[in-house]
Amino acid sequence: MQMKTERFEMRLDREILEQVDKWRANQDDFPSRAEAVRRLVDAGLAVSGKGAVRISDGEKLILAMLRDLYKHHKVDGEIDPEFVGETIWGGHYWGLEWKYTGLFHGHVDNPRVVSEVVDVLDMWSFIESGYAKLSKKDKARVEAEAEPFGKHVVFRGFDGNNESEHLSIARFLINDLDRFTSFKGRDLNSHMPMIDAYRRMLVIFEPVRRTLIGGELSASQIIELLKAQIHPSHRNE
């Protein structure tokens, strides 16, 4: 046991303190409040420890049965059932994370980022669709008035270095969920930060979106959206 050399003072409200007292009253040795808090902190850190793989007894049984099914049916999958079996019987749960890092990465998409990516893809779907249906005259107008973005009106994606979560979500939506399929087959790595420009565009697009049911963006609307990519400090130079 490590020596307790560090002093730490904390204040708890009455409700939390009552819960601590209730918990320690159910312990065999009825620990002091300080000891009870230490144990609860240790338990909390153990549960929330990043990358800590834990398998309950019921899950061990299920995994062992699945291992036997794999062997019986000679399943050729990406998971090695023999390795999983040795991991369980030996208690080497950390080995699962080492071998299957793709399963135990600990990342969960931020819902706000998912929503933002959907909004960006929706906006660019309307922009590309609307632009494709413009007359040659209107396309020439977009090119001239929305310079330098009016010549190639194409969604460029997100930066793989600085906007990797946005890029990953976009690719998953398009390639795996079959949403926004007009972007399918594209790399979508812009190789430069884009999200700030998209956010400026969304400020303009959101009020317009409600009017686009069954309709398309006009040349003027496309021009306004494309020009919004320019940072305010660089406009009218």
C-alpha positions in Angstrom: 0.0 0.0 0.0 1.3 3.4 -0.9 2.0 6.0 1.8 -0.7 8.7 2.0 1.6 11.8 2.1 -0.5 14.4 0.2 -3.1 16.4 2.1 -6.2 17.5 0.1 -9.1 19.4 1.6 -12.6 19.4 0.0 -16.1 20.5 0.9 -19.2 18.5 0.1 -22.8 19.5 0.2 -25.2 17.8 2.6 -26.8 15.5 0.0 -23.4 14.1 -1.2 -22.2 13.7 2.4 -25.3 11.7 3.2 -24.6 9.4 0.3 -21.0 8.9 1.4 -22.3 8.1 4.9 -24.8 5.6 3.5 -22.1 3.9 1.5 -19.6 3.6 4.3 -22.3 2.3 6.6 -22.7 -0.7 4.3 -19.0 -1.5 4.4 -17.8 -4.3 6.7 -15.2 -2.1 8.5 -17.3 1.1 8.6 -14.5 3.3 7.3 -14.1 7.0 8.3 -15.5 9.6 5.9 -12.0 10.4 4.6 -11.2 6.7 4.0 -14.6 6.3 2.4 -14.0 9.2 0.0 -10.5 7.7 -0.9 -12.0 4.3 -1.7 -14.8 5.9 -3.8 -12.2 8.0 -5.7 -10.1 4.9 -6.4 -13.2 3.0 -7.6 -14.2 5.8 -9.8 -10.8 6.2 -11.4 -10.6 2.4 -11.9 -13.9 2.4 -13.8 -13.2 5.5 -15.9 -9.5 4.7 -16.5 -8.8 5.3 -20.2 -8.2 2.1 -22.2 -9.0 -0.1 -19.2 -10.7 -3.2 -20.7 -12.9 -5.1 -18.2 -14.9 -8.2 -18.9 -17.6 -9.4 -16.5 -18.0 -13.1 -15.7 -21.1 -13.3 -17.9 -19.2 -11.7 -20.8 -16.3 -14.2 -20.3 -18.8 -17.1 -20.7 -20.3 -15.5 -23.8 -16.9 -15.0 -25.3 -15.8 -18.6 -24.5 -19.0 -19.9 -26.2 -18.4 -17.7 -29.2 -14.8 -19.0 -29.4 -16.1 -22.6 -29.5 -18.7 -21.6 -32.2 -15.9 -20.0 -34.3 -13.8 -23.2 -34.1 -16.7 -25.5 -34.8 -17.9 -23.6 -37.9 -14.4 -22.7 -39.0 -15.2 -19.0 -39.2 -12.5 -17.0 -41.0 -13.0 -13.6 -39.4 -10.8 -10.6 -38.4 -10.9 -11.6 -34.7 -8.6 -14.4 -33.6 -10.7 -16.6 -31.2 -7.7 -18.4 -29.8 -6.1 -15.1 -28.8 -9.3 -13.9 -27.2 -9.5 -17.2 -25.3 -6.0 -17.0 -24.0 -6.6 -13.4 -23.0 -9.6 -14.3 -20.9 -8.1 -17.3 -19.2 -4.9 -15.5 -18.5 -6.5 -12.2 -17.4 -4.5 -10.3 -20.0 -7.4 -8.0 -20.9 -4.9 -5.2 -21.8 -3.8 -7.5 -24.7 -7.1 -7.0 -26.4 -6.5 -3.2 -26.6 -2.9 -3.8 -27.9 -4.0 -6.2 -30.6 -7.3 -4.6 -31.6 -6.7 -0.9 -31.3 -9.4 -0.2 -33.8 -12.0 -1.6 -31.3 -10.6 -0.1 -28.1 -9.7 3.4 -29.3 -12.0 5.1 -26.7 -13.2 7.7 -29.2 -16.9 8.7 -29.5 -18.1 11.3 -32.0 -19.2 14.6 -30.6 -22.9 15.0 -31.4 -22.4 18.7 -32.1 -19.7 17.9 -34.6 -22.0 15.3 -36.3 -24.8 17.9 -36.6 -22.4 20.4 -38.0 -21.0 18.0 -40.6 -24.6 17.1 -41.7 -25.4 20.8 -42.0 -22.3 21.4 -44.1 -23.0 18.4 -46.4 -26.6 19.5 -46.8 -25.6 23.0 -47.7 -23.1 21.9 -50.3 -25.5 19.5 -51.7 -27.8 22.4 -52.5 -25.0 24.6 -53.8 -23.7 21.9 -56.2 -27.2 20.9 -57.3 -28.2 24.5 -57.8 -25.1 25.4 -59.7 -25.4 22.4 -62.0 -28.8 23.7 -63.1 -27.7 27.3 -63.8 -27.6 28.6 -67.4 -24.2 29.3 -69.0 -24.8 33.0 -68.4 -25.5 32.5 -64.7 -22.5 30.3 -64.3 -20.3 33.0 -65.9 -21.8 35.4 -63.4 -21.0 33.2 -60.5 -17.5 32.8 -61.7 -17.0 36.5 -62.0 -18.8 37.7 -58.9 -17.7 34.9 -56.5 -14.1 35.0 -57.5 -11.9 33.0 -56.6 -14.5 30.4 -55.6 -16.9 30.7 -58.5 -14.9 28.8 -61.1 -14.9 25.4 -59.4 -18.1 25.1 -57.3 -17.3 21.9 -55.6 -17.3 20.8 -52.0 -13.7 20.4 -51.0 -14.2 18.5 -47.7 -12.4 19.0 -44.4 -8.7 19.2 -43.5 -7.3 15.8 -42.6 -4.8 17.3 -40.1 -6.9 19.9 -38.3 -10.5 18.7 -38.9 -10.0 14.9 -38.7 -13.2 14.3 -36.7 -15.3 16.3 -39.2 -13.6 14.4 -42.1 -14.1 11.0 -40.5 -17.8 11.7 -39.9 -18.3 13.0 -43.4 -16.8 9.9 -44.9 -18.8 7.6 -42.7 -22.1 9.4 -43.6 -21.3 9.2 -47.3 -19.5 5.9 -47.7 -21.1 3.7 -45.0 -24.5 5.2 -44.4 -25.1 6.1 -48.0 -26.2 9.7 -47.2 -25.3 12.6 -49.4 -24.3 10.1 -52.1 -23.5 12.9 -54.6 -20.2 13.2 -52.8 -19.4 9.5 -53.0 -16.0 8.5 -54.4 -14.3 11.8 -53.4 -11.3 11.9 -51.2 -12.8 14.9 -49.2 -9.5 15.8 -47.7 -9.2 19.6 -48.4 -5.6 19.7 -47.1 -6.4 23.1 -45.6 -8.7 24.2 -42.7 -12.3 24.8 -44.0 -14.6 24.7 -41.0 -14.5 28.4 -40.3 -15.4 29.3 -43.8 -18.3 26.7 -43.7 -19.6 28.2 -40.5 -19.7 31.7 -42.1 -21.6 30.1 -45.1 -24.1 28.3 -42.7 -25.0 31.6 -41.1 -26.4 32.7 -44.5 -27.7 29.3 -45.6 -29.8 28.4 -42.5 -32.5 31.1 -43.1 -32.6 30.1 -46.8 -32.9 26.4 -46.2 -36.5 26.7 -45.1 -37.5 28.1 -48.5 -35.8 25.4 -50.6 -38.3 22.6 -50.3 -38.6 21.3 -53.8 -36.5 24.3 -55.1 -33.0 25.2 -55.9 -30.6 28.0 -54.9 -30.5 30.9 -57.3 -27.3 32.3 -58.9 -27.4 35.2 -56.5 -27.8 33.0 -53.4 -24.9 30.8 -54.6 -22.7 33.8 -55.1 -23.5 35.1 -51.6 -22.7 31.7 -50.0 -19.5 31.3 -51.9 -18.3 34.8 -51.0 -19.0 34.1 -47.4 -15.9 31.8 -47.4 -13.7 35.0 -47.5 -12.8 36.1 -44.0 -14.3 39.5 -43.2 -10.8 41.0 -42.7 -9.9 40.2 -46.3 -13.0 41.5 -48.0 -13.2 44.7 -50.1 -9.4 44.8 -50.6 
